[in-house]
Amino acid sequence: MPGKRVQIDEETWQALVLLARDRKLDFQKLAEEAFKELLKKYDRPTTLKAALRRSAEQDQSRQTKKRNR
């Protein structure tokens, strides 16, 4: 899994530390959950399987439109 470095202001970091402690999760799990929700918010696939499925559906839709011309 690729590692990335991000900067978070101190106030937000402390809030995340408390949330992680309350939920008994580490920062990695909190980040994964947050990024997954962000992707859903913008209607983006959250897994490789979902991305491939969406791509296949879009390709099929394009082919259908070309045939109907």
N, CA, C and O atoms as a Tripos MOL2 file, in Angstrom:
@<TRIPOS>MOLECULE
protein
  276   275    69     0     0
PROTEIN
NO_CHARGES

@<TRIPOS>ATOM
      1 N           0.8530   -1.1630    0.0000 N.3       1 MET1
      2 CA          0.0000    0.0000    0.0000 C.3       1 MET1
      3 C           0.9070    1.2360    0.0000 C.2       1 MET1
      4 O           1.8180    1.3350    0.8220 O.2       1 MET1
      5 N           0.6600    2.1800   -0.9210 N.am      2 PRO2
      6 CA          1.5180    3.3660   -0.9640 C.3       2 PRO2
      7 C           1.2960    4.2590    0.2530 C.2       2 PRO2
      8 O           0.1700    4.4300    0.7200 O.2       2 PRO2
      9 N           2.3720    4.8130    0.7450 N.am      3 GLY3
     10 CA          2.2660    5.7370    1.8650 C.3       3 GLY3
     11 C           2.3050    7.1650    1.3560 C.2       3 GLY3
     12 O           3.0610    7.4890    0.4410 O.2       3 GLY3
     13 N           1.5010    7.9990    1.9430 N.am      4 LYS4
     14 CA          1.4540    9.4110    1.5620 C.3       4 LYS4
     15 C           1.5590   10.2500    2.8250 C.2       4 LYS4
     16 O           1.1120    9.8510    3.9000 O.2       4 LYS4
     17 N           2.1480   11.3980    2.6710 N.am      5 ARG5
     18 CA          2.3060   12.3040    3.8050 C.3       5 ARG5
     19 C           1.3790   13.4930    3.6030 C.2       5 ARG5
     20 O           1.3660   14.1070    2.5360 O.2       5 ARG5
     21 N           0.6080   13.8100    4.6310 N.am      6 VAL6
     22 CA         -0.3030   14.9560    4.5700 C.3       6 VAL6
     23 C          -0.0660   15.8340    5.7930 C.2       6 VAL6
     24 O           0.3900   15.3640    6.8360 O.2       6 VAL6
     25 N          -0.3820   17.1060    5.6470 N.am      7 GLN7
     26 CA         -0.2820   18.0190    6.7800 C.3       7 GLN7
     27 C          -1.6880   18.3300    7.2780 C.2       7 GLN7
     28 O          -2.5850   18.6520    6.4990 O.2       7 GLN7
     29 N          -1.8580   18.2250    8.5920 N.am      8 ILE8
     30 CA         -3.1500   18.4810    9.2270 C.3       8 ILE8
     31 C          -2.9060   19.4770   10.3520 C.2       8 ILE8
     32 O          -1.9700   19.3250   11.1360 O.2       8 ILE8
     33 N          -3.7510   20.4950   10.4240 N.am      9 ASP9
     34 CA         -3.5570   21.4810   11.4900 C.3       9 ASP9
     35 C          -3.7610   20.8160   12.8520 C.2       9 ASP9
     36 O          -4.4580   19.8080   12.9710 O.2       9 ASP9
     37 N          -3.1460   21.3950   13.8590 N.am     10 GLU10
     38 CA         -3.1180   20.7950   15.2000 C.3      10 GLU10
     39 C          -4.5140   20.5610   15.7760 C.2      10 GLU10
     40 O          -4.7610   19.5230   16.3900 O.2      10 GLU10
     41 N          -5.4150   21.4990   15.5890 N.am     11 GLU11
     42 CA         -6.7690   21.3670   16.1360 C.3      11 GLU11
     43 C          -7.4980   20.1720   15.5140 C.2      11 GLU11
     44 O          -8.1420   19.3920   16.2150 O.2      11 GLU11
     45 N          -7.3900   20.0440   14.2090 N.am     12 THR12
     46 CA         -8.0230   18.9160   13.5160 C.3      12 THR12
     47 C          -7.3720   17.6060   13.9390 C.2      12 THR12
     48 O          -8.0600   16.6070   14.1510 O.2      12 THR12
     49 N          -6.0460   17.6100   14.0640 N.am     13 TRP13
     50 CA         -5.3350   16.4010   14.4670 C.3      13 TRP13
     51 C          -5.8100   15.9280   15.8420 C.2      13 TRP13
     52 O          -6.0530   14.7380   16.0410 O.2      13 TRP13
     53 N          -5.9410   16.8500   16.7820 N.am     14 GLN14
     54 CA         -6.3950   16.4810   18.1210 C.3      14 GLN14
     55 C          -7.8200   15.9270   18.0850 C.2      14 GLN14
     56 O          -8.1390   14.9830   18.8080 O.2      14 GLN14
     57 N          -8.6720   16.5100   17.2480 N.am     15 ALA15
     58 CA        -10.0390   15.9950   17.1070 C.3      15 ALA15
     59 C         -10.0110   14.5790   16.5370 C.2      15 ALA15
     60 O         -10.7920   13.7230   16.9550 O.2      15 ALA15
     61 N          -9.1140   14.3320   15.5860 N.am     16 LEU16
     62 CA         -8.9920   12.9880   15.0100 C.3      16 LEU16
     63 C          -8.4480   11.9900   16.0240 C.2      16 LEU16
     64 O          -8.8910   10.8430   16.0690 O.2      16 LEU16
     65 N          -7.4990   12.4170   16.8290 N.am     17 VAL17
     66 CA         -6.9520   11.5470   17.8750 C.3      17 VAL17
     67 C          -8.0590   11.1430   18.8420 C.2      17 VAL17
     68 O          -8.1700    9.9710   19.2030 O.2      17 VAL17
     69 N          -8.8740   12.1020   19.2620 N.am     18 LEU18
     70 CA         -9.9860   11.7980   20.1740 C.3      18 LEU18
     71 C         -11.0070   10.8690   19.5190 C.2      18 LEU18
     72 O         -11.4910    9.9300   20.1500 O.2      18 LEU18
     73 N         -11.3290   11.1330   18.2610 N.am     19 LEU19
     74 CA        -12.2730   10.2760   17.5430 C.3      19 LEU19
     75 C         -11.7350    8.8530   17.4380 C.2      19 LEU19
     76 O         -12.4610    7.8860   17.6730 O.2      19 LEU19
     77 N         -10.4710    8.7340   17.0850 N.am     20 ALA20
     78 CA         -9.8570    7.4090   16.9730 C.3      20 ALA20
     79 C          -9.9030    6.6810   18.3140 C.2      20 ALA20
     80 O         -10.1970    5.4870   18.3690 O.2      20 ALA20
     81 N          -9.6180    7.3880   19.3670 N.am     21 ARG21
     82 CA         -9.6380    6.7840   20.7010 C.3      21 ARG21
     83 C         -11.0580    6.3500   21.0700 C.2      21 ARG21
     84 O         -11.2620    5.2450   21.5710 O.2      21 ARG21
     85 N         -12.0340    7.2200   20.8220 N.am     22 ASP22
     86 CA        -13.4270    6.9060   21.1440 C.3      22 ASP22
     87 C         -13.9370    5.7020   20.3580 C.2      22 ASP22
     88 O         -14.6820    4.8780   20.8870 O.2      22 ASP22
     89 N         -13.5370    5.6070   19.1080 N.am     23 ARG23
     90 CA        -14.0200    4.5210   18.2460 C.3      23 ARG23
     91 C         -13.1090    3.3060   18.2660 C.2      23 ARG23
     92 O         -13.3980    2.2940   17.6270 O.2      23 ARG23
     93 N         -11.9980    3.4080   19.0060 N.am     24 LYS24
     94 CA        -11.0130    2.3240   19.1030 C.3      24 LYS24
     95 C         -10.4840    1.9330   17.7170 C.2      24 LYS24
     96 O         -10.4030    0.7540   17.3720 O.2      24 LYS24
     97 N         -10.1290    2.9520   16.9400 N.am     25 LEU25
     98 CA         -9.5690    2.7640   15.6080 C.3      25 LEU25
     99 C          -8.2400    3.4960   15.5210 C.2      25 LEU25
    100 O          -7.9870    4.4360   16.2750 O.2      25 LEU25
    101 N          -7.3960    3.0610   14.5980 N.am     26 ASP26
    102 CA         -6.1720    3.8200   14.3670 C.3      26 ASP26
    103 C          -6.4130    4.8440   13.2550 C.2      26 ASP26
    104 O          -7.4530    4.8340   12.5960 O.2      26 ASP26
    105 N          -5.4410    5.7170   13.0630 N.am     27 PHE27
    106 CA         -5.5940    6.7870   12.0810 C.3      27 PHE27
    107 C          -5.8180    6.2250   10.6820 C.2      27 PHE27
    108 O          -6.5950    6.7870    9.9100 O.2      27 PHE27
    109 N          -5.1540    5.1350   10.3500 N.am     28 GLN28
    110 CA         -5.2990    4.5330    9.0180 C.3      28 GLN28
    111 C          -6.7550    4.1650    8.7380 C.2      28 GLN28
    112 O          -7.2710    4.4480    7.6570 O.2      28 GLN28
    113 N          -7.4080    3.5450    9.6960 N.am     29 LYS29
    114 CA         -8.8120    3.1560    9.5100 C.3      29 LYS29
    115 C          -9.7090    4.3840    9.3780 C.2      29 LYS29
    116 O         -10.6240    4.4000    8.5550 O.2      29 LYS29
    117 N          -9.4510    5.4100   10.1860 N.am     30 LEU30
    118 CA        -10.2300    6.6470   10.0690 C.3      30 LEU30
    119 C         -10.0540    7.2630    8.6820 C.2      30 LEU30
    120 O         -11.0250    7.6920    8.0590 O.2      30 LEU30
    121 N          -8.8180    7.3040    8.2070 N.am     31 ALA31
    122 CA         -8.5380    7.8920    6.8950 C.3      31 ALA31
    123 C          -9.2160    7.0920    5.7870 C.2      31 ALA31
    124 O          -9.8030    7.6760    4.8760 O.2      31 ALA31
    125 N          -9.1410    5.7690    5.8530 N.am     32 GLU32
    126 CA         -9.7900    4.9320    4.8380 C.3      32 GLU32
    127 C         -11.2880    5.1970    4.7950 C.2      32 GLU32
    128 O         -11.8670    5.3310    3.7170 O.2      32 GLU32
    129 N         -11.9120    5.2730    5.9570 N.am     33 GLU33
    130 CA        -13.3490    5.5390    6.0360 C.3      33 GLU33
    131 C         -13.6810    6.9190    5.4560 C.2      33 GLU33
    132 O         -14.6450    7.0720    4.7060 O.2      33 GLU33
    133 N         -12.8800    7.9050    5.8100 N.am     34 ALA34
    134 CA        -13.1210    9.2740    5.3300 C.3      34 ALA34
    135 C         -12.9690    9.3660    3.8170 C.2      34 ALA34
    136 O         -13.7910    9.9930    3.1490 O.2      34 ALA34
    137 N         -11.9300    8.7500    3.2740 N.am     35 PHE35
    138 CA        -11.7210    8.8150    1.8240 C.3      35 PHE35
    139 C         -12.8000    8.0410    1.0700 C.2      35 PHE35
    140 O         -13.2270    8.4560   -0.0080 O.2      35 PHE35
    141 N         -13.2360    6.9300    1.6290 N.am     36 LYS36
    142 CA        -14.3090    6.1690    0.9840 C.3      36 LYS36
    143 C         -15.5930    6.9970    0.9290 C.2      36 LYS36
    144 O         -16.2780    7.0140   -0.0940 O.2      36 LYS36
    145 N         -15.9190    7.6820    2.0260 N.am     37 GLU37
    146 CA        -17.1080    8.5390    2.0590 C.3      37 GLU37
    147 C         -16.9780    9.7130    1.0840 C.2      37 GLU37
    148 O         -17.9550   10.1040    0.4450 O.2      37 GLU37
    149 N         -15.7830   10.2670    0.9750 N.am     38 LEU38
    150 CA        -15.5510   11.3710    0.0370 C.3      38 LEU38
    151 C         -15.7630   10.9080   -1.4080 C.2      38 LEU38
    152 O         -16.3720   11.6170   -2.2090 O.2      38 LEU38
    153 N         -15.2640    9.7270   -1.7310 N.am     39 LEU39
    154 CA        -15.4650    9.1890   -3.0760 C.3      39 LEU39
    155 C         -16.9470    8.9520   -3.3550 C.2      39 LEU39
    156 O         -17.4280    9.2560   -4.4470 O.2      39 LEU39
    157 N         -17.6660    8.4180   -2.3880 N.am     40 LYS40
    158 CA        -19.1080    8.2020   -2.5590 C.3      40 LYS40
    159 C         -19.8380    9.5200   -2.7730 C.2      40 LYS40
    160 O         -20.7350    9.6100   -3.6110 O.2      40 LYS40
    161 N         -19.4530   10.5430   -2.0150 N.am     41 LYS41
    162 CA        -20.0870   11.8580   -2.1210 C.3      41 LYS41
    163 C         -20.0180   12.3840   -3.5490 C.2      41 LYS41
    164 O         -20.9680   12.9990   -4.0340 O.2      41 LYS41
    165 N         -18.9120   12.1460   -4.2130 N.am     42 TYR42
    166 CA        -18.7310   12.6360   -5.5760 C.3      42 TYR42
    167 C         -18.9970   11.5580   -6.6230 C.2      42 TYR42
    168 O         -18.5590   11.6660   -7.7680 O.2      42 TYR42
    169 N         -19.7190   10.5210   -6.2150 N.am     43 ASP43
    170 CA        -20.1430    9.4460   -7.1110 C.3      43 ASP43
    171 C         -18.9720    8.8240   -7.8660 C.2      43 ASP43
    172 O         -19.0210    8.6490   -9.0840 O.2      43 ASP43
    173 N         -17.9260    8.4970   -7.1220 N.am     44 ARG44
    174 CA        -16.7490    7.8460   -7.6830 C.3      44 ARG44
    175 C         -16.6680    6.4340   -7.1210 C.2      44 ARG44
    176 O         -17.0710    6.2090   -5.9800 O.2      44 ARG44
    177 N         -16.1590    5.4790   -7.8870 N.am     45 PRO45
    178 CA        -16.0440    4.1100   -7.3810 C.3      45 PRO45
    179 C         -15.0560    4.0340   -6.2140 C.2      45 PRO45
    180 O         -14.0540    4.7480   -6.1810 O.2      45 PRO45
    181 N         -15.3600    3.1600   -5.2690 N.am     46 THR46
    182 CA        -14.5110    3.0390   -4.0810 C.3      46 THR46
    183 C         -13.6420    1.7880   -4.0970 C.2      46 THR46
    184 O         -12.7810    1.6190   -3.2340 O.2      46 THR46
    185 N         -13.8600    0.9110   -5.0720 N.am     47 THR47
    186 CA        -13.0460   -0.2940   -5.1950 C.3      47 THR47
    187 C         -12.6770   -0.5020   -6.6560 C.2      47 THR47
    188 O         -13.3040    0.0700   -7.5470 O.2      47 THR47
    189 N         -11.6720   -1.3120   -6.8960 N.am     48 LEU48
    190 CA        -11.2780   -1.6300   -8.2660 C.3      48 LEU48
    191 C         -12.4220   -2.3220   -8.9950 C.2      48 LEU48
    192 O         -12.6870   -2.0270  -10.1610 O.2      48 LEU48
    193 N         -13.0920   -3.2310   -8.3210 N.am     49 LYS49
    194 CA        -14.2120   -3.9490   -8.9350 C.3      49 LYS49
    195 C         -15.3050   -2.9760   -9.3840 C.2      49 LYS49
    196 O         -15.8370   -3.1020  -10.4870 O.2      49 LYS49
    197 N         -15.6320   -2.0200   -8.5390 N.am     50 ALA50
    198 CA        -16.6520   -1.0250   -8.8830 C.3      50 ALA50
    199 C         -16.1930   -0.1520  -10.0480 C.2      50 ALA50
    200 O         -16.9950    0.2020  -10.9120 O.2      50 ALA50
    201 N         -14.9040    0.1960  -10.0770 N.am     51 ALA51
    202 CA        -14.3700    1.0140  -11.1710 C.3      51 ALA51
    203 C         -14.4390    0.2580  -12.4910 C.2      51 ALA51
    204 O         -14.8110    0.8310  -13.5150 O.2      51 ALA51
    205 N         -14.0870   -1.0140  -12.4750 N.am     52 LEU52
    206 CA        -14.1440   -1.8260  -13.6940 C.3      52 LEU52
    207 C         -15.5800   -2.0010  -14.1690 C.2      52 LEU52
    208 O         -15.8570   -1.9380  -15.3670 O.2      52 LEU52
    209 N         -16.4850   -2.2180  -13.2340 N.am     53 ARG53
    210 CA        -17.8950   -2.3680  -13.5870 C.3      53 ARG53
    211 C         -18.4180   -1.0870  -14.2380 C.2      53 ARG53
    212 O         -19.0920   -1.1380  -15.2670 O.2      53 ARG53
    213 N         -18.1080    0.0470  -13.6390 N.am     54 ARG54
    214 CA        -18.5550    1.3320  -14.1840 C.3      54 ARG54
    215 C         -17.9680    1.5580  -15.5780 C.2      54 ARG54
    216 O         -18.6660    2.0200  -16.4820 O.2      54 ARG54
    217 N         -16.7130    1.2390  -15.7460 N.am     55 SER55
    218 CA        -16.0560    1.4150  -17.0380 C.3      55 SER55
    219 C         -16.7200    0.5490  -18.1030 C.2      55 SER55
    220 O         -16.9520    1.0050  -19.2220 O.2      55 SER55
    221 N         -17.0240   -0.6950  -17.7560 N.am     56 ALA56
    222 CA        -17.6800   -1.5990  -18.7040 C.3      56 ALA56
    223 C         -19.0740   -1.0900  -19.0580 C.2      56 ALA56
    224 O         -19.4860   -1.1580  -20.2160 O.2      56 ALA56
    225 N         -19.7930   -0.5850  -18.0730 N.am     57 GLU57
    226 CA        -21.1370   -0.0470  -18.3330 C.3      57 GLU57
    227 C         -21.0730    1.1760  -19.2370 C.2      57 GLU57
    228 O         -21.9010    1.3300  -20.1350 O.2      57 GLU57
    229 N         -20.0970    2.0440  -19.0040 N.am     58 GLN58
    230 CA        -19.9510    3.2330  -19.8440 C.3      58 GLN58
    231 C         -19.5790    2.8460  -21.2690 C.2      58 GLN58
    232 O         -20.0840    3.4320  -22.2270 O.2      58 GLN58
    233 N         -18.6980    1.8620  -21.4090 N.am     59 ASP59
    234 CA        -18.2930    1.4030  -22.7360 C.3      59 ASP59
    235 C         -19.4820    0.8050  -23.4770 C.2      59 ASP59
    236 O         -19.6810    1.0720  -24.6620 O.2      59 ASP59
    237 N         -20.2670    0.0010  -22.7800 N.am     60 GLN60
    238 CA        -21.4460   -0.6070  -23.3910 C.3      60 GLN60
    239 C         -22.4440    0.4740  -23.8020 C.2      60 GLN60
    240 O         -23.0580    0.3800  -24.8650 O.2      60 GLN60
    241 N         -22.6060    1.4870  -22.9740 N.am     61 SER61
    242 CA        -23.5140    2.5860  -23.2860 C.3      61 SER61
    243 C         -23.0420    3.3460  -24.5220 C.2      61 SER61
    244 O         -23.8570    3.7200  -25.3660 O.2      61 SER61
    245 N         -21.7400    3.5760  -24.6370 N.am     62 ARG62
    246 CA        -21.1950    4.2670  -25.8140 C.3      62 ARG62
    247 C         -21.4270    3.4460  -27.0790 C.2      62 ARG62
    248 O         -21.7910    3.9900  -28.1210 O.2      62 ARG62
    249 N         -21.2160    2.1490  -26.9810 N.am     63 GLN63
    250 CA        -21.4020    1.2820  -28.1480 C.3      63 GLN63
    251 C         -22.8610    1.2630  -28.5770 C.2      63 GLN63
    252 O         -23.1530    1.2670  -29.7730 O.2      63 GLN63
    253 N         -23.7720    1.2440  -27.6250 N.am     64 THR64
    254 CA        -25.2010    1.2550  -27.9320 C.3      64 THR64
    255 C         -25.5800    2.5560  -28.6290 C.2      64 THR64
    256 O         -26.3490    2.5430  -29.5900 O.2      64 THR64
    257 N         -25.0490    3.6720  -28.1530 N.am     65 LYS65
    258 CA        -25.3410    4.9660  -28.7720 C.3      65 LYS65
    259 C         -24.8170    5.0140  -30.2020 C.2      65 LYS65
    260 O         -25.4820    5.5620  -31.0800 O.2      65 LYS65
    261 N         -23.6300    4.4480  -30.4530 N.am     66 LYS66
    262 CA        -23.0590    4.4400  -31.8030 C.3      66 LYS66
    263 C         -23.9320    3.6200  -32.7480 C.2      66 LYS66
    264 O         -24.1330    4.0040  -33.9000 O.2      66 LYS66
    265 N         -24.4470    2.4980  -32.2650 N.am     67 ARG67
    266 CA        -25.2880    1.6300  -33.1060 C.3      67 ARG67
    267 C         -26.6060    2.3030  -33.4580 C.2      67 ARG67
    268 O         -27.1540    2.0750  -34.5370 O.2      67 ARG67
    269 N         -27.1130    3.1260  -32.5610 N.am     68 ASN68
    270 CA        -28.4130    3.7630  -32.7670 C.3      68 ASN68
    271 C         -28.3320    4.9970  -33.6680 C.2      68 ASN68
    272 O         -29.3610    5.6130  -33.9460 O.2      68 ASN68
    273 N         -27.1620    5.3640  -34.1210 N.am     69 ARG69
    274 CA        -27.0220    6.5400  -35.0000 C.3      69 ARG69
    275 C         -27.3840    6.2260  -36.4160 C.2      69 ARG69
    276 O         -27.3210    7.1030  -37.2780 O.2      69 ARG69
@<TRIPOS>BOND
     1     1     2 1
     2     2     3 1
     3     3     4 2
     4     3     5 am
     5     5     6 1
     6     6     7 1
     7     7     8 2
     8     7     9 am
     9     9    10 1
    10    10    11 1
    11    11    12 2
    12    11    13 am
    13    13    14 1
    14    14    15 1
    15    15    16 2
    16    15    17 am
    17    17    18 1
    18    18    19 1
    19    19    20 2
    20    19    21 am
    21    21    22 1
    22    22    23 1
    23    23    24 2
    24    23    25 am
    25    25    26 1
    26    26    27 1
    27    27    28 2
    28    27    29 am
    29    29    30 1
    30    30    31 1
    31    31    32 2
    32    31    33 am
    33    33    34 1
    34    34    35 1
    35    35    36 2
    36    35    37 am
    37    37    38 1
    38    38    39 1
    39    39    40 2
    40    39    41 am
    41    41    42 1
    42    42    43 1
    43    43    44 2
    44    43    45 am
    45    45    46 1
    46    46    47 1
    47    47    48 2
    48    47    49 am
    49    49    50 1
    50    50    51 1
    51    51    52 2
    52    51    53 am
    53    53    54 1
    54    54    55 1
    55    55    56 2
    56    55    57 am
    57    57    58 1
    58    58    59 1
    59    59    60 2
    60    59    61 am
    61    61    62 1
    62    62    63 1
    63    63    64 2
    64    63    65 am
    65    65    66 1
    66    66    67 1
    67    67    68 2
    68    67    69 am
    69    69    70 1
    70    70    71 1
    71    71    72 2
    72    71    73 am
    73    73    74 1
    74    74    75 1
    75    75    76 2
    76    75    77 am
    77    77    78 1
    78    78    79 1
    79    79    80 2
    80    79    81 am
    81    81    82 1
    82    82    83 1
    83    83    84 2
    84    83    85 am
    85    85    86 1
    86    86    87 1
    87    87    88 2
    88    87    89 am
    89    89    90 1
    90    90    91 1
    91    91    92 2
    92    91    93 am
    93    93    94 1
    94    94    95 1
    95    95    96 2
    96    95    97 am
    97    97    98 1
    98    98    99 1
    99    99   100 2
   100    99   101 am
   101   101   102 1
   102   102   103 1
   103   103   104 2
   104   103   105 am
   105   105   106 1
   106   106   107 1
   107   107   108 2
   108   107   109 am
   109   109   110 1
   110   110   111 1
   111   111   112 2
   112   111   113 am
   113   113   114 1
   114   114   115 1
   115   115   116 2
   116   115   117 am
   117   117   118 1
   118   118   119 1
   119   119   120 2
   120   119   121 am
   121   121   122 1
   122   122   123 1
   123   123   124 2
   124   123   125 am
   125   125   126 1
   126   126   127 1
   127   127   128 2
   128   127   129 am
   129   129   130 1
   130   130   131 1
   131   131   132 2
   132   131   133 am
   133   133   134 1
   134   134   135 1
   135   135   136 2
   136   135   137 am
   137   137   138 1
   138   138   139 1
   139   139   140 2
   140   139   141 am
   141   141   142 1
   142   142   143 1
   143   143   144 2
   144   143   145 am
   145   145   146 1
   146   146   147 1
   147   147   148 2
   148   147   149 am
   149   149   150 1
   150   150   151 1
   151   151   152 2
   152   151   153 am
   153   153   154 1
   154   154   155 1
   155   155   156 2
   156   155   157 am
   157   157   158 1
   158   158   159 1
   159   159   160 2
   160   159   161 am
   161   161   162 1
   162   162   163 1
   163   163   164 2
   164   163   165 am
   165   165   166 1
   166   166   167 1
   167   167   168 2
   168   167   169 am
   169   169   170 1
   170   170   171 1
   171   171   172 2
   172   171   173 am
   173   173   174 1
   174   174   175 1
   175   175   176 2
   176   175   177 am
   177   177   178 1
   178   178   179 1
   179   179   180 2
   180   179   181 am
   181   181   182 1
   182   182   183 1
   183   183   184 2
   184   183   185 am
   185   185   186 1
   186   186   187 1
   187   187   188 2
   188   187   189 am
   189   189   190 1
   190   190   191 1
   191   191   192 2
   192   191   193 am
   193   193   194 1
   194   194   195 1
   195   195   196 2
   196   195   197 am
   197   197   198 1
   198   198   199 1
   199   199   200 2
   200   199   201 am
   201   201   202 1
   202   202   203 1
   203   203   204 2
   204   203   205 am
   205   205   206 1
   206   206   207 1
   207   207   208 2
   208   207   209 am
   209   209   210 1
   210   210   211 1
   211   211   212 2
   212   211   213 am
   213   213   214 1
   214   214   215 1
   215   215   216 2
   216   215   217 am
   217   217   218 1
   218   218   219 1
   219   219   220 2
   220   219   221 am
   221   221   222 1
   222   222   223 1
   223   223   224 2
   224   223   225 am
   225   225   226 1
   226   226   227 1
   227   227   228 2
   228   227   229 am
   229   229   230 1
   230   230   231 1
   231   231   232 2
   232   231   233 am
   233   233   234 1
   234   234   235 1
   235   235   236 2
   236   235   237 am
   237   237   238 1
   238   238   239 1
   239   239   240 2
   240   239   241 am
   241   241   242 1
   242   242   243 1
   243   243   244 2
   244   243   245 am
   245   245   246 1
   246   246   247 1
   247   247   248 2
   248   247   249 am
   249   249   250 1
   250   250   251 1
   251   251   252 2
   252   251   253 am
   253   253   254 1
   254   254   255 1
   255   255   256 2
   256   255   257 am
   257   257   258 1
   258   258   259 1
   259   259   260 2
   260   259   261 am
   261   261   262 1
   262   262   263 1
   263   263   264 2
   264   263   265 am
   265   265   266 1
   266   266   267 1
   267   267   268 2
   268   267   269 am
   269   269   270 1
   270   270   271 1
   271   271   272 2
   272   271   273 am
   273   273   274 1
   274   274   275 1
   275   275   276 2
@<TRIPOS>SUBSTRUCTURE
     1 MET1         2 RESIDUE 1 A MET
     2 PRO2         6 RESIDUE 1 A PRO
     3 GLY3        10 RESIDUE 1 A GLY
     4 LYS4        14 RESIDUE 1 A LYS
     5 ARG5        18 RESIDUE 1 A ARG
     6 VAL6        22 RESIDUE 1 A VAL
     7 GLN7        26 RESIDUE 1 A GLN
     8 ILE8        30 RESIDUE 1 A ILE
     9 ASP9        34 RESIDUE 1 A ASP
    10 GLU10       38 RESIDUE 1 A GLU
    11 GLU11       42 RESIDUE 1 A GLU
    12 THR12       46 RESIDUE 1 A THR
    13 TRP13       50 RESIDUE 1 A TRP
    14 GLN14       54 RESIDUE 1 A GLN
    15 ALA15       58 RESIDUE 1 A ALA
    16 LEU16       62 RESIDUE 1 A LEU
    17 VAL17       66 RESIDUE 1 A VAL
    18 LEU18       70 RESIDUE 1 A LEU
    19 LEU19       74 RESIDUE 1 A LEU
    20 ALA20       78 RESIDUE 1 A ALA
    21 ARG21       82 RESIDUE 1 A ARG
    22 ASP22       86 RESIDUE 1 A ASP
    23 ARG23       90 RESIDUE 1 A ARG
    24 LYS24       94 RESIDUE 1 A LYS
    25 LEU25       98 RESIDUE 1 A LEU
    26 ASP26      102 RESIDUE 1 A ASP
    27 PHE27      106 RESIDUE 1 A PHE
    28 GLN28      110 RESIDUE 1 A GLN
    29 LYS29      114 RESIDUE 1 A LYS
    30 LEU30      118 RESIDUE 1 A LEU
    31 ALA31      122 RESIDUE 1 A ALA
    32 GLU32      126 RESIDUE 1 A GLU
    33 GLU33      130 RESIDUE 1 A GLU
    34 ALA34      134 RESIDUE 1 A ALA
    35 PHE35      138 RESIDUE 1 A PHE
    36 LYS36      142 RESIDUE 1 A LYS
    37 GLU37      146 RESIDUE 1 A GLU
    38 LEU38      150 RESIDUE 1 A LEU
    39 LEU39      154 RESIDUE 1 A LEU
    40 LYS40      158 RESIDUE 1 A LYS
    41 LYS41      162 RESIDUE 1 A LYS
    42 TYR42      166 RESIDUE 1 A TYR
    43 ASP43      170 RESIDUE 1 A ASP
    44 ARG44      174 RESIDUE 1 A ARG
    45 PRO45      178 RESIDUE 1 A PRO
    46 THR46      182 RESIDUE 1 A THR
    47 THR47      186 RESIDUE 1 A THR
    48 LEU48      190 RESIDUE 1 A LEU
    49 LYS49      194 RESIDUE 1 A LYS
    50 ALA50      198 RESIDUE 1 A ALA
    51 ALA51      202 RESIDUE 1 A ALA
    52 LEU52      206 RESIDUE 1 A LEU
    53 ARG53      210 RESIDUE 1 A ARG
    54 ARG54      214 RESIDUE 1 A ARG
    55 SER55      218 RESIDUE 1 A SER
    56 ALA56      222 RESIDUE 1 A ALA
    57 GLU57      226 RESIDUE 1 A GLU
    58 GLN58      230 RESIDUE 1 A GLN
    59 ASP59      234 RESIDUE 1 A ASP
    60 GLN60      238 RESIDUE 1 A GLN
    61 SER61      242 RESIDUE 1 A SER
    62 ARG62      246 RESIDUE 1 A ARG
    63 GLN63      250 RESIDUE 1 A GLN
    64 THR64      254 RESIDUE 1 A THR
    65 LYS65      258 RESIDUE 1 A LYS
    66 LYS66      262 RESIDUE 1 A LYS
    67 ARG67      266 RESIDUE 1 A ARG
    68 ASN68      270 RESIDUE 1 A ASN
    69 ARG69      274 RESIDUE 1 A ARG
